[in-house]
Amino acid sequence: MSAPKPAEFVQTMIDVGEAKTKTSSRDLLLRGVMAGAILSFAVVVAITAITQTGLGLVGALVFPVGFCILSLMGYDLVTGVFGLAPLAKLENRPGITWGRVLRCWGLVGLGNLIGSLIVAFLIALSLTMNFTIEPNAVAQKIIAVSTARTVGFENLGADGWLTCFVRGIFCNLMVCLGVIGNMAARTVAGKIAAMWLPIFIFFVLVFEHTVVNMFLFPLGMMLGADFGVVTWLNYNLIPTILGNIVGGLVCTCIPLYMTHARTAPALDTEEPTVNAEPVLES
């Protein structure tokens, strides 16, 4: 069975964006909670692998398992709807307004945050025997990573903020390619491969993902990391969200939409007629 052509899966992207903006508030929230929870477990798996092997590459190889599971279950990450939901409005689908797009973003993002925070608390409890022992090696790694990507950015001021923003752009450029790959493949194995590759790229290059950061940094604070909510928001989550919007929508989904759904007219392929007769001057 052949894979769909780009023009075909771009129409699927628009249809999915329309469906998500019309989904009930309850379902958007529930799907967001489950997606945030599943991705959070994948973060812990990846950091455990890095701690055990000392190789970031190993963590990047195993992290996509969470993205693949939640995508196959039909759950939603806000990073994906950043790119897909606006396409339905750009296509002028009936009943789609910018208000509905923002509602979709907000409810999915809220669900992701709730799921991430629930798992963060339970993981912190698990790693510290209900907060009765000192953080183990995995917990210490989580503290170190979360501190470096908040306090580290804060110490650089505007340069740190801009760095986080750019990493957010690159991240969701890759993540939305994974979302689209899930639509483009026909088989489960093909879907997993198409999702795994771009998610591996974003993780191994340490780009910034909104939902990962909704989990990792609160978990770091629960484990005793030396930074607060304000630092996390100002120097990580806010620039990450803004970067993810630009990366997913402007850098990935809109270019695909423009070139495959709003394709410009082709050039005239007919050769111009050339008069072979010499022109005689009078």
Secondary structure, DSSP 4 states (H G I P E B T S, - for coil): -PPPPHHHHHHHHHHHHHHHHHS-HHHHHHHHHHHHHHHHHHHHHHHHHHHHHS-HHHHHHHTHHHHHHHHHTT---HHHHHHHHHHHHHTT-TT--HHHHHHHHHHHHHHHHHHHHHHHHHHHHHHTTTTTS---HHHHHHHHHHHHTTHHHHHTTHHHHHHHHHHHHHHHHHHHHHHHHHHH-SSHHHHHHHHHHHHHHHHHTT---HHHHHHHHHHHHHTT-S--HHHHIIIIIHHHHHHHHIIIIIIIIHHHHHHHTSPPPPPP-SPPP---SPPPP-
